[in-house]
Amino acid sequence: MTEASALPPALDPADVDGVIQAVRFELYRENIYGGLEMLEAAQARRSDPRYAELSARIRSWLGHLASREAYIAAQEEQYKGLRWKMGLKLIEKRLRMLTGKKTRKMVERRGRDPEFQELERAVETVKPKRVLDAGCGEGGVAMALAARHPDLSVDGVEVSATNVRIARQLNRWKTVTIRQGLAEEVHEHFEAGRFDLAYSFAVLEHVRDVDATIRSIMTVLRPGGRFCFVVPMHEFRARGPIPDYQPVHGYADHCRVFSETELRRRFGNEPGFHLAKIPGAWKHGEIPACFEPVEFGSFFVSFSKP
């Protein structure tokens, strides 16, 4: 499930600069697959070394999706570098973890997030006893749920061993359990129909196979249970020439983008479908000044299992 970006009719493959500008636009939206499809459609109609060079670069950013092992290794390397790099900041972080200060701050911050508030509405509707967090990161959402809803239990699954270690050290609730694993393999860890509610925040833009991930999650969700997910909402316009693009982490950690149209087409007929657009802070300094936001933030989507 990715947003298709075949070559638009208005683009002439002979206009190499124009095509590359259009591809760069998609890359900055983090629609990596869509940009690559657009580029290869142009290349199929007109051979040009600039198309070939950019296509090879984009494919090099997607190498971590070639296998399960490569994906796990890339995620672990990224989060270990971000969150467990030796130095004074790590020492300070570990002290705050030991004292519980970091957990308290994290839970308070999560509780204020509009995405979390949308999730709580689902909790109020479903009144779950067992909840799955597929791709829990450091466990902030799971712990915020446990703090505010002591009657439910949360199983978190996270790909990065570093994040799992941090989450377990931060956890102060017996009702929260964190294990290492892939969101698309939760059906291998839990029996079918185990959970009343499942959610996956900021995960589907990363995974190797979106449909396989959703199938796995829906397998462990009981009939009538609810699935909630959050994905980025990246809609902006270009006001001038778009500079070259390079992924922040050296590879395409976010490899696909989602549009409102696509989400409604894919999930709109599911029982109890709900979509909320949550505005977010524009990334000044991260996104070039040639862009201005149209709708920037995240989509919160939820629906029930038939």
VENBELVEN-V16077 format. One record per pair of residues at least 24 apart in sequence whose ideal C-beta (glycine too) atoms are under 10 Angstrom apart, sorted by sequence separation. I is the first residue (numbers start at 0). J is the second residue. D is the distance in Angstrom with one decimal. If there is no record, write none. Layout:
I:J:D + I:J:D
This chain:
4:28:9.3 + 17:41:9.5 + 18:42:9.0 + 115:139:8.9 + 119:143:9.1 + 126:150:8.9 + 127:151:5.6 + 128:152:6.9 + 129:153:8.2 + 130:154:7.3 + 131:155:8.0 + 132:156:7.0 + 133:157:9.0 + 134:158:7.1 + 137:161:9.3 + 138:162:7.9 + 142:166:8.2 + 149:173:10.0 + 150:174:8.4 + 151:175:9.8 + 152:176:7.5 + 153:177:9.0 + 154:178:7.3 + 155:179:9.9 + 156:180:4.6 + 157:181:9.2 + 158:182:7.5 + 182:206:6.1 + 183:207:7.1 + 196:220:7.8 + 197:221:9.7 + 231:255:9.6 + 232:256:8.8 + 233:257:8.7 + 234:258:7.5 + 274:298:6.3 + 275:299:4.4 + 32:57:9.0 + 35:60:9.3 + 115:140:6.3 + 118:143:9.0 + 119:144:8.0 + 122:147:8.7 + 123:148:9.4 + 126:151:8.7 + 127:152:9.1 + 129:154:7.4 + 130:155:9.3 + 131:156:7.3 + 132:157:8.3 + 134:159:9.7 + 137:162:5.5 + 138:163:8.7 + 141:166:7.8 + 145:170:8.4 + 146:171:8.4 + 149:174:6.9 + 155:180:9.6 + 156:181:7.5 + 157:182:8.8 + 158:183:9.8 + 181:206:7.8 + 182:207:10.0 + 183:208:6.1 + 186:211:9.9 + 193:218:9.4 + 194:219:5.5 + 195:220:7.8 + 196:221:9.4 + 203:228:6.0 + 204:229:9.6 + 205:230:9.9 + 230:255:8.8 + 231:256:6.8 + 232:257:7.6 + 233:258:9.1 + 234:259:8.5 + 274:299:7.2 + 275:300:8.0 + 2:28:8.8 + 4:30:6.2 + 15:41:8.0 + 31:57:6.5 + 35:61:7.8 + 114:140:8.3 + 118:144:7.5 + 122:148:6.1 + 125:151:9.8 + 127:153:9.4 + 136:162:5.4 + 137:163:9.1 + 145:171:8.4 + 146:172:7.1 + 148:174:8.9 + 156:182:6.4 + 158:184:9.6 + 181:207:8.5 + 183:209:8.8 + 189:215:9.7 + 191:217:9.7 + 192:218:8.2 + 193:219:5.1 + 194:220:5.3 + 195:221:6.1 + 202:228:7.2 + 203:229:8.6 + 204:230:5.5 + 230:256:8.2 + 231:257:7.2 + 232:258:8.5 + 273:299:7.9 + 274:300:5.3 + 275:301:8.6 + 3:30:9.7 + 4:31:10.0 + 10:37:8.0 + 14:41:9.0 + 18:45:8.9 + 26:53:9.4 + 31:58:9.8 + 112:139:9.0 + 135:162:7.7 + 136:163:9.6 + 137:164:9.6 + 138:165:7.8 + 139:166:8.5 + 142:169:6.8 + 145:172:4.0 + 183:210:9.3 + 184:211:9.0 + 185:212:8.6 + 188:215:9.5 + 191:218:5.4 + 192:219:7.0 + 193:220:8.1 + 194:221:6.6 + 197:224:7.0 + 198:225:8.6 + 199:226:7.9 + 200:227:8.3 + 201:228:8.9 + 202:229:8.3 + 203:230:5.3 + 204:231:5.9 + 230:257:4.6 + 232:259:7.7 + 273:300:7.1 + 274:301:8.2 + 2:30:5.8 + 4:32:7.9 + 5:33:8.7 + 12:40:8.0 + 13:41:9.2 + 19:47:9.6 + 22:50:9.0 + 112:140:8.3 + 115:143:6.1 + 119:147:7.3 + 134:162:9.5 + 135:163:8.6 + 137:165:5.0 + 138:166:3.4 + 141:169:10.0 + 142:170:6.3 + 144:172:9.2 + 145:173:8.8 + 146:174:9.9 + 156:184:8.2 + 183:211:4.8 + 184:212:8.9 + 186:214:7.9 + 187:215:8.0 + 190:218:9.3 + 191:219:6.3 + 192:220:7.1 + 193:221:7.3 + 195:223:8.3 + 196:224:6.0 + 197:225:7.6 + 198:226:7.1 + 199:227:7.7 + 200:228:7.0 + 201:229:5.8 + 202:230:8.3 + 203:231:9.6 + 230:258:10.0 + 272:300:7.8 + 273:301:4.8 + 274:302:9.3 + 1:30:7.7 + 3:32:9.0 + 4:33:3.1 + 12:41:4.3 + 18:47:8.8 + 31:60:6.6 + 32:61:7.9 + 109:138:9.8 + 110:139:9.7 + 115:144:8.3 + 119:148:8.1 + 122:151:7.4 + 136:165:8.7 + 137:166:5.1 + 138:167:8.0 + 141:170:8.2 + 142:171:7.3 + 145:174:5.1 + 146:175:9.5 + 156:185:5.6 + 182:211:9.4 + 183:212:4.1 + 186:215:4.5 + 189:218:8.7 + 190:219:7.2 + 191:220:8.8 + 192:221:4.2 + 195:224:4.9 + 196:225:5.3 + 197:226:5.1 + 198:227:4.2 + 199:228:4.6 + 200:229:4.4 + 201:230:7.3 + 204:233:9.5 + 228:257:9.7 + 272:301:7.6 + 273:302:7.0 + 1:31:9.2 + 2:32:8.2 + 3:33:6.6 + 4:34:6.4 + 6:36:8.4 + 7:37:7.9 + 10:40:9.0 + 11:41:8.8 + 12:42:7.8 + 15:45:7.9 + 19:49:6.6 + 23:53:8.9 + 26:56:10.0 + 31:61:6.7 + 109:139:4.7 + 110:140:9.8 + 136:166:7.4 + 137:167:9.9 + 138:168:9.7 + 139:169:8.1 + 142:172:6.3 + 144:174:9.0 + 145:175:4.9 + 181:211:9.7 + 182:212:5.1 + 183:213:8.6 + 185:215:5.1 + 186:216:8.1 + 189:219:4.6 + 191:221:8.6 + 192:222:7.1 + 194:224:6.1 + 195:225:7.7 + 196:226:7.8 + 197:227:7.4 + 198:228:6.5 + 199:229:7.6 + 200:230:8.9 + 201:231:7.5 + 232:262:9.6 + 271:301:7.4 + 272:302:4.6 + 273:303:9.7 + 1:32:4.9 + 2:33:5.4 + 4:35:8.4 + 5:36:5.9 + 6:37:5.4 + 10:41:7.2 + 12:43:8.3 + 13:44:8.7 + 14:45:9.4 + 18:49:8.9 + 19:50:8.0 + 22:53:6.8 + 26:57:7.5 + 108:139:7.5 + 109:140:5.7 + 112:143:8.5 + 135:166:6.5 + 137:168:9.4 + 138:169:6.1 + 141:172:8.4 + 144:175:8.2 + 154:185:8.6 + 181:212:8.2 + 182:213:9.2 + 183:214:8.1 + 184:215:6.2 + 185:216:6.0 + 186:217:8.9 + 187:218:9.7 + 188:219:8.1 + 189:220:9.9 + 192:223:9.9 + 193:224:9.4 + 194:225:9.6 + 196:227:7.3 + 197:228:8.8 + 198:229:8.0 + 199:230:9.1 + 269:300:9.3 + 271:302:5.6 + 272:303:8.5 + 1:33:6.5 + 4:36:5.4 + 5:37:6.5 + 6:38:8.5 + 12:44:4.3 + 13:45:5.7 + 15:47:5.3 + 18:50:7.4 + 22:54:9.3 + 32:64:9.6 + 105:137:7.4 + 106:138:10.0 + 109:141:9.3 + 111:143:9.6 + 115:147:9.2 + 137:169:6.4 + 138:170:6.1 + 142:174:9.7 + 156:188:6.7 + 183:215:5.0 + 185:217:9.9 + 186:218:4.2 + 187:219:9.6 + 192:224:8.0 + 194:226:9.3 + 230:262:7.9 + 269:301:9.1 + 270:302:6.2 + 271:303:4.3 + 3:36:6.8 + 4:37:4.6 + 6:39:8.9 + 7:40:9.4 + 11:44:9.2 + 12:45:3.9 + 15:48:9.4 + 16:49:8.6 + 31:64:9.8 + 105:138:8.4 + 106:139:7.2 + 109:142:7.6 + 110:143:5.2 + 137:170:9.7 + 141:174:9.3 + 142:175:5.9 + 156:189:8.8 + 182:215:7.0 + 183:216:8.4 + 185:218:7.8 + 186:219:5.6 + 267:300:9.7 + 269:302:3.6 + 270:303:4.3 + 271:304:9.7 + 2:36:9.7 + 3:37:9.3 + 4:38:9.2 + 5:39:9.2 + 6:40:3.8 + 11:45:8.6 + 12:46:9.4 + 13:47:8.8 + 15:49:5.4 + 19:53:6.5 + 26:60:9.1 + 105:139:4.8 + 106:140:9.5 + 109:143:3.9 + 110:144:9.5 + 132:166:9.8 + 138:172:9.6 + 141:175:5.1 + 154:188:8.1 + 181:215:8.5 + 182:216:6.9 + 185:219:5.5 + 228:262:9.6 + 266:300:6.1 + 268:302:9.0 + 269:303:7.0 + 270:304:7.7 + 1:36:8.6 + 5:40:5.1 + 6:41:5.3 + 12:47:8.1 + 15:50:7.0 + 18:53:9.4 + 22:57:8.2 + 102:137:9.9 + 104:139:9.9 + 105:140:9.6 + 108:143:8.5 + 109:144:8.7 + 141:176:8.8 + 142:177:9.6 + 154:189:7.0 + 185:220:9.6 + 259:294:8.2 + 265:300:9.2 + 266:301:9.0 + 267:302:8.8 + 269:304:8.4 + 270:305:5.8 + 4:40:8.7 + 5:41:9.7 + 6:42:9.6 + 101:137:9.3 + 102:138:9.2 + 106:142:5.5 + 107:143:8.3 + 110:146:7.8 + 141:177:7.4 + 258:294:9.8 + 262:298:6.0 + 266:302:5.6 + 269:305:7.9 + 6:43:8.8 + 102:139:9.0 + 105:142:6.9 + 106:143:4.8 + 109:146:9.0 + 110:147:6.7 + 138:175:6.8 + 261:298:9.9 + 263:300:9.2 + 6:44:7.6 + 12:50:8.4 + 15:53:9.8 + 105:143:7.7 + 106:144:9.4 + 109:147:9.6 + 138:176:9.9 + 228:266:9.4 + 247:285:7.6 + 262:300:5.7 + 103:142:9.9 + 106:145:8.6 + 107:146:9.1 + 138:177:5.7 + 154:193:8.3 + 259:298:6.9 + 102:142:6.6 + 106:146:5.0 + 135:175:9.1 + 137:177:9.2 + 154:194:7.7 + 226:266:9.3 + 257:297:9.6 + 258:298:8.8 + 106:147:8.3 + 136:177:9.9 + 153:194:9.6 + 257:298:6.3 + 259:300:9.8 + 135:177:6.4 + 152:194:9.7 + 234:276:9.7 + 103:146:9.1 + 132:175:8.7 + 135:178:9.4 + 153:196:9.4 + 154:197:9.5 + 156:199:9.5 + 226:269:8.7 + 244:287:9.2 + 257:300:8.7 + 102:146:9.0 + 130:174:9.5 + 132:176:9.9 + 151:195:8.3 + 158:202:9.1 + 232:276:6.1 + 243:287:10.0 + 130:175:9.6 + 132:177:8.6 + 151:196:8.2 + 153:198:9.6 + 157:202:9.7 + 225:270:9.2 + 232:277:7.5 + 242:287:5.6 + 134:180:9.7 + 156:202:10.0 + 205:251:9.3 + 209:255:7.3 + 225:271:7.1 + 227:273:8.7 + 229:275:9.6 + 232:278:8.4 + 233:279:9.5 + 235:281:8.5 + 241:287:7.0 + 242:288:9.7 + 133:180:9.1 + 134:181:8.6 + 135:182:9.4 + 158:205:8.6 + 204:251:9.9 + 205:252:6.3 + 207:254:8.8 + 223:270:8.6 + 232:279:7.4 + 240:287:9.4 + 242:289:7.2 + 133:181:8.9 + 134:182:4.7 + 158:206:9.1 + 204:252:8.5 + 205:253:6.5 + 206:254:8.7 + 209:257:9.2 + 223:271:9.6 + 225:273:9.3 + 229:277:8.0 + 231:279:8.2 + 239:287:8.9 + 241:289:5.7 + 133:182:4.1 + 134:183:9.8 + 204:253:4.7 + 205:254:7.1 + 206:255:9.0 + 233:282:9.8 + 238:287:9.9 + 239:288:8.1 + 240:289:6.4 + 241:290:7.9 + 132:182:9.5 + 133:183:8.6 + 204:254:7.0 + 205:255:8.7 + 237:287:9.0 + 238:288:8.2 + 239:289:4.3 + 131:182:9.4 + 133:184:9.7 + 134:185:9.6 + 204:255:5.7 + 235:286:7.5 + 238:289:5.6 + 239:290:9.0 + 133:185:5.7 + 144:196:9.4 + 201:253:9.0 + 203:255:7.9 + 204:256:7.1 + 213:265:9.4 + 237:289:5.6 + 238:290:7.1 + 132:185:9.9 + 204:257:7.2 + 213:266:9.2 + 233:286:9.2 + 236:289:9.6 + 237:290:5.8 + 238:291:5.9 + 82:136:9.6 + 131:185:6.5 + 144:198:9.1 + 203:257:7.5 + 235:289:9.8 + 236:290:6.9 + 237:291:8.3 + 82:137:7.5 + 210:265:9.5 + 235:290:4.7 + 236:291:5.8 + 209:265:9.3 + 235:291:6.1 + 236:292:8.3 + 131:188:9.5 + 141:198:9.4 + 233:290:10.0 + 235:292:4.9 + 236:293:5.8 + 78:136:8.3 + 131:189:7.3 + 140:198:7.3 + 234:292:7.5 + 235:293:5.3 + 78:137:9.0 + 233:292:8.9 + 234:293:4.3 + 235:294:8.2 + 74:134:9.9 + 129:189:9.1 + 140:200:5.9 + 156:216:9.7 + 232:292:9.9 + 233:293:9.3 + 234:294:4.3 + 235:295:6.3 + 133:194:9.8 + 139:200:9.2 + 140:201:9.8 + 232:293:9.6 + 233:294:8.4 + 234:295:6.7 + 131:193:7.7 + 132:194:9.9 + 232:294:5.6 + 233:295:6.4 + 234:296:9.4 + 106:169:9.3 + 129:192:10.0 + 131:194:4.5 + 135:198:9.5 + 232:295:6.5 + 233:296:8.8 + 101:165:9.3 + 105:169:6.9 + 129:193:6.1 + 130:194:6.2 + 131:195:9.2 + 132:196:9.8 + 133:197:6.3 + 134:198:9.2 + 135:199:9.1 + 136:200:8.0 + 231:295:8.6 + 232:296:4.9 + 233:297:9.4 + 106:171:8.9 + 129:194:4.9 + 130:195:6.9 + 131:196:7.4 + 132:197:8.0 + 133:198:7.2 + 134:199:5.3 + 135:200:8.4 + 136:201:7.9 + 154:219:9.3 + 231:296:7.8 + 232:297:5.3 + 102:168:9.0 + 103:169:10.0 + 106:172:9.7 + 128:194:9.0 + 129:195:5.5 + 130:196:4.8 + 131:197:4.0 + 132:198:6.2 + 133:199:4.2 + 134:200:7.1 + 136:202:8.9 + 231:297:5.7 + 232:298:5.1 + 101:168:9.1 + 102:169:4.8 + 127:194:7.3 + 128:195:5.8 + 129:196:7.8 + 130:197:7.1 + 131:198:7.3 + 132:199:7.6 + 133:200:8.9 + 134:201:7.4 + 135:202:9.1 + 229:296:9.9 + 230:297:6.7 + 231:298:7.7 + 232:299:9.6 + 101:169:6.3 + 102:170:7.6 + 103:171:8.9 + 127:195:3.4 + 128:196:9.1 + 129:197:9.4 + 130:198:7.4 + 131:199:8.5 + 132:200:7.9 + 134:202:3.5 + 229:297:5.2 + 230:298:5.4 + 96:165:7.5 + 102:171:5.7 + 126:195:7.8 + 127:196:4.0 + 133:202:6.4 + 134:203:8.5 + 229:298:6.9 + 230:299:8.8 + 99:169:8.6 + 102:172:9.4 + 125:195:5.6 + 126:196:9.1 + 127:197:9.2 + 132:202:9.6 + 133:203:9.5 + 228:298:8.5 + 229:299:5.3 + 230:300:7.5 + 97:168:8.0 + 125:196:5.1 + 134:205:7.7 + 228:299:7.8 + 229:300:7.7 + 93:165:9.5 + 96:168:5.2 + 99:171:6.4 + 124:196:9.2 + 134:206:8.1 + 227:299:6.9 + 228:300:5.5 + 229:301:9.8 + 92:165:8.7 + 96:169:5.8 + 122:195:9.4 + 133:206:9.6 + 227:300:7.1 + 228:301:7.6 + 95:169:9.5 + 122:196:6.6 + 226:300:8.5 + 227:301:4.1 + 228:302:9.6 + 93:168:8.0 + 121:196:6.3 + 226:301:6.6 + 227:302:8.5 + 83:159:9.8 + 92:168:10.0 + 122:198:9.6 + 225:301:5.9 + 226:302:6.3 + 82:159:8.7 + 83:160:9.8 + 121:198:7.7 + 225:302:7.1 + 226:303:7.7 + 81:159:9.7 + 83:161:5.0 + 118:196:8.5 + 134:212:8.8 + 225:303:5.1 + 226:304:6.8 + 78:157:9.2 + 82:161:5.9 + 83:162:9.4 + 133:212:7.5 + 224:303:6.8 + 225:304:7.5 + 78:158:8.8 + 79:159:7.5 + 81:161:8.5 + 82:162:7.2 + 118:198:5.9 + 133:213:9.6 + 223:303:6.1 + 224:304:5.2 + 78:159:4.3 + 79:160:8.1 + 80:161:9.0 + 81:162:9.7 + 83:164:7.9 + 117:198:9.7 + 222:303:8.6 + 223:304:6.5 + 77:159:7.7 + 78:160:8.6 + 79:161:4.5 + 82:164:9.4 + 83:165:7.6 + 118:200:8.1 + 133:215:8.1 + 134:216:9.8 + 222:304:5.5 + 223:305:8.3 + 74:157:9.1 + 75:158:7.6 + 76:159:9.1 + 78:161:4.7 + 79:162:9.1 + 82:165:6.2 + 115:198:9.8 + 133:216:5.4 + 220:303:8.9 + 221:304:7.0 + 222:305:6.6 + 74:158:4.8 + 75:159:5.0 + 77:161:9.1 + 78:162:5.4 + 114:198:9.3 + 220:304:5.0 + 73:158:9.6 + 74:159:5.0 + 75:160:5.7 + 76:161:9.3 + 78:163:9.8 + 79:164:9.7 + 115:200:8.6 + 131:216:7.0 + 217:302:10.0 + 73:159:9.8 + 74:160:9.3 + 75:161:6.2 + 114:200:6.3 + 133:219:9.0 + 218:304:9.6 + 71:158:5.8 + 74:161:9.1 + 75:162:8.7 + 78:165:8.6 + 114:201:8.7 + 217:304:5.8 + 70:158:7.5 + 71:159:8.1 + 74:162:8.5 + 75:163:9.9 + 112:200:9.2 + 131:219:6.3 + 216:304:9.6 + 217:305:9.7 + 71:160:8.6 + 131:220:7.5 + 140:229:9.6 + 129:219:9.5 + 67:158:9.9 + 109:200:9.8 + 129:220:9.9 + 129:221:8.7 + 131:224:9.4 + 133:226:9.2 + 127:221:9.4 + 130:224:9.6 + 134:228:9.4 + 129:224:9.1 + 130:225:10.0 + 131:226:9.1 + 133:228:8.5 + 125:221:10.0 + 201:297:7.8 + 127:224:7.4 + 200:297:8.8 + 203:300:9.5 + 125:223:8.2 + 127:225:8.0 + 125:224:6.8 + 200:299:8.9 + 125:225:5.0 + 124:225:7.1 + 198:299:9.6 + 125:227:9.8 + 122:225:9.0 + 198:301:8.2 + 75:179:9.7 + 121:225:5.2 + 121:226:9.1 + 122:227:9.4 + 196:301:9.4 + 121:227:5.3 + 74:181:9.4 + 118:225:9.8 + 120:227:9.4 + 196:303:10.0 + 197:304:9.0 + 71:179:9.0 + 71:180:9.7 + 118:227:5.6 + 71:181:7.4 + 117:227:7.2 + 118:228:10.0 + 194:304:9.9 + 70:181:7.8 + 118:229:8.6 + 117:229:8.2 + 192:304:9.0 + 70:183:9.8 + 114:227:8.9 + 67:181:7.2 + 114:228:9.8 + 115:229:9.5 + 114:229:5.0 + 67:183:9.0 + 113:229:9.8 + 67:184:8.7 + 112:229:9.5 + 74:205:7.7 + 73:205:9.8 + 70:205:8.6 + 70:206:8.1 + 70:207:5.6 + 69:207:9.3 + 67:207:7.5 + 64:205:9.5 + 66:207:8.6 + 63:205:9.7 + 64:206:8.8 + 65:207:8.8 + 64:207:5.0 + 63:207:8.6 + 64:208:8.9 + 61:207:9.9 + 125:271:9.9 + 124:271:8.4 + 124:273:9.8 + 121:271:9.5 + 121:273:8.4 + 120:273:8.7 + 120:275:9.4 + 117:273:8.3 + 117:275:5.7 + 116:275:9.7 + 117:277:7.5 + 114:275:8.7 + 116:277:9.4 + 113:275:8.0 + 114:277:6.1 + 113:277:4.7 + 112:277:8.7 + 113:278:8.4 + 114:279:9.8 + 113:279:9.1 + 81:248:8.8 + 80:248:8.6 + 77:247:9.6 + 77:248:5.3 + 76:248:8.8 + 77:249:8.8 + 31:204:9.8 + 76:249:9.5 + 77:250:8.3 + 30:204:9.7 + 74:248:10.0 + 76:250:9.4 + 29:204:6.9 + 73:248:8.3 + 77:252:6.5 + 73:249:9.3 + 125:301:9.8 + 73:250:6.0 + 124:301:9.2 + 73:251:9.8 + 74:252:8.1 + 121:299:9.4 + 125:303:8.4 + 73:252:7.8 + 120:299:9.6 + 124:303:9.2 + 117:297:9.9 + 121:301:5.5 + 69:250:9.8 + 118:299:7.8 + 120:301:8.6 + 114:296:9.5 + 117:299:4.4 + 121:303:9.5 + 113:296:8.7 + 114:297:6.3 + 116:299:9.3 + 117:300:9.4 + 118:301:8.3 + 60:244:9.5 + 113:297:8.4 + 114:298:9.6 + 115:299:9.7 + 117:301:7.4 + 60:245:8.8 + 61:246:9.9 + 63:248:9.8 + 112:297:9.7 + 114:299:5.5 + 60:246:5.3 + 64:250:9.2 + 113:299:7.7 + 56:243:9.5 + 57:244:9.0 + 59:246:9.8 + 63:250:5.5 + 64:251:8.2 + 56:244:9.1 + 60:248:9.4 + 62:250:6.9 + 63:251:8.0 + 56:245:8.9 + 57:246:9.6 + 60:249:7.8 + 61:250:7.5 + 62:251:9.2 + 63:252:8.3 + 53:243:9.2 + 56:246:10.0 + 59:249:9.5 + 60:250:5.0 + 61:251:5.5 + 64:254:6.7 + 53:244:9.4 + 59:250:8.0 + 60:251:4.1 + 63:254:8.9 + 59:251:9.3 + 60:252:9.1 + 58:251:9.8 + 61:254:6.3 + 57:251:7.8 + 60:254:8.0 + 29:231:6.8 + 0:203:8.0 + 1:204:9.6 + 28:231:8.9 + 30:233:7.8 + 29:233:6.1 + 28:233:4.6 + 27:233:8.2 + 28:234:7.8 + 28:235:7.4 + 0:208:9.1 + 1:209:7.2 + 27:235:8.0 + 0:209:4.3 + 0:210:5.8 + 27:237:8.6 + 34:244:8.5 + 24:235:8.8 + 0:212:9.5 + 24:236:9.0 + 0:213:7.9 + 24:237:5.9 + 31:244:9.4 + 23:237:8.8 + 27:241:6.9 + 26:241:8.8 + 27:242:9.1 + 29:244:9.8 + 31:246:8.1 + 21:237:9.5 + 35:251:9.5 + 20:237:7.8 + 23:240:9.2 + 24:241:5.9 + 26:243:9.2 + 27:244:5.9 + 29:246:8.8 + 34:251:9.8 + 23:241:4.3 + 26:244:4.1 + 29:247:9.8 + 22:241:9.2 + 23:242:7.5 + 25:244:9.2 + 26:245:9.1 + 31:250:9.7 + 32:251:8.6 + 35:254:9.5 + 20:240:7.1 + 21:241:8.8 + 23:243:7.1 + 24:244:9.3 + 26:246:8.5 + 31:251:4.3 + 20:241:5.4 + 23:244:5.3 + 31:252:9.6 + 33:254:9.7 + 19:241:8.7 + 22:244:8.6 + 29:251:7.7 + 31:253:7.4 + 32:254:6.0 + 33:255:7.4 + 34:256:9.7 + 29:252:8.7 + 30:253:9.0 + 31:254:4.6 + 32:255:5.3 + 33:256:6.8 + 16:240:9.3 + 19:243:9.1 + 29:253:4.1 + 30:254:8.6 + 31:255:6.8 + 32:256:8.7 + 26:251:8.7 + 28:253:9.5 + 29:254:7.5 + 30:255:6.4 + 31:256:8.4 + 29:255:7.5 + 30:256:3.9 + 28:255:9.9 + 29:256:5.4 + 30:257:9.1 + 28:256:5.1 + 30:258:9.2 + 28:258:9.6 + 25:256:7.9 + 4:256:9.1 + 1:254:8.3 + 2:255:7.0 + 1:255:4.3 + 2:256:5.5 + 0:255:8.0 + 1:256:7.8 + 2:257:6.5 + 1:257:8.3 + 2:258:5.4 + 0:257:8.0 + 2:260:8.6 + 3:261:8.6 + 27:285:9.8 + 28:286:9.7 + 2:261:5.4 + 27:286:6.5 + 1:261:8.4 + 2:262:9.8 + 27:287:7.4 + 0:261:7.4 + 0:262:9.1 + 27:289:9.1 + 28:290:9.4 + 27:290:6.7 + 0:264:9.8 + 23:287:9.6 + 0:265:5.9 + 24:289:9.7 + 0:266:9.5 + 23:289:9.8 + 24:290:8.5
